[in-house]
Structures are given as structure tokens and as C-alpha cells.
Amino acid sequence: MNRLIVVSNRLPFALDSTGEDLWTVTPAAGGLVSAVEPVLRERGGIWIGWPGIAGEIPKGPLAEATRDAGYKVVPVALSETGARRIYYGYSNGVIWPLFTICKNFCNFEPAYWQAYKEVNEHYADAIAHCSQPDDFIWVHDYHLMYVAQVLRERGLPRSLDVFPAHSLPAVRHFFEASATAAITACPAPI
């Protein structure tokens, strides 16, 4: 049976520092975790995502948080700037307004596009490192749409589907952001 690899902006939990070497683990809420985590617990697989903290990911708290998960958890480390620029910058400052046809709210800051590409490349690195040719990779949310193009450019032969978790706008709206042309150039699935 092929493994399922879920790739999302966040892991199904968040780590948070409460002091020097003190950490809390907060389970994530929402539809993705409610729908997908039971599947991974039952059949195994991998969940790739960001644990909610910037910088180095503490190995001990991560191991404790995932000990009884029933699937492998692969954290993606992001800098504070990278996390802020992909989430509040490009994802919610460009893609979200375009998807909701509110282009007047778009903030086409070039640094946001660069951060979006860099973070998606980090995710592609994690996928390439832990996936096998017969795995099925499911990328969830518009934060990571560029991952498909990065994997294709690297020639990584994997079954992959990107679920943007939002209806796509009419093509004319999407192409109004010149930087988004690179995303739309990569057809999914690959």
C-alpha cells in the first residue's frame, strides 16, 4: 500500500516555549486535522509541516509531542521572517485577496514572493528527503501551491495533488499578480 504524505502549512499541533527548556504542545483544531489525522493514525504515513515556532526546532519536545501519533512527523523549520512573510505576506497579502477577488487589498511586496518561493523550497526539500516513488503526496492549502512546481523542476517523480482549500478565481484575476504566473505554470497533479 502506498504511503500517504500530508503536507500542510502547520502540523497537527503547535509547540510553544514557556521558558528556558519548557515547552507546551497545543493540538490544532480545524477541518484538516479532524479529517486527516485519524486516517494517518489508522494507516500510518507522514505529516510534513511547520510546528509553529521560528528557528531551531527542539528535538525533545517534538519527540514527546509525536511519540504516540501513529505516523511520522517531519517538521519544517522556518525563520521568523520567513514564517511572517509567507503567511501574512504572500499567502494572506496576495493570494487570499486574489482568490476572493479583492485585488485592491493585494500587497505585491517583492520580498513576500521571494519568501513564498524559499519556504516552498524548504517544504520540497522535506518531501524529497522522506518520500519514496510510490508515495502519494497531498499538499494542503494555498500557502504551499508552489511546492508542485519545485518538485517538478527537480524531476522528482511522485504522485502529488495540491488542494488549495479555497475556490480558484477566474483566471483573469489570478494573472493580475505577475509573480503568481509561476504558480499557475505548474499543473497539478504531477
Disulfide bonds with the S-S distance in Angstrom:
none
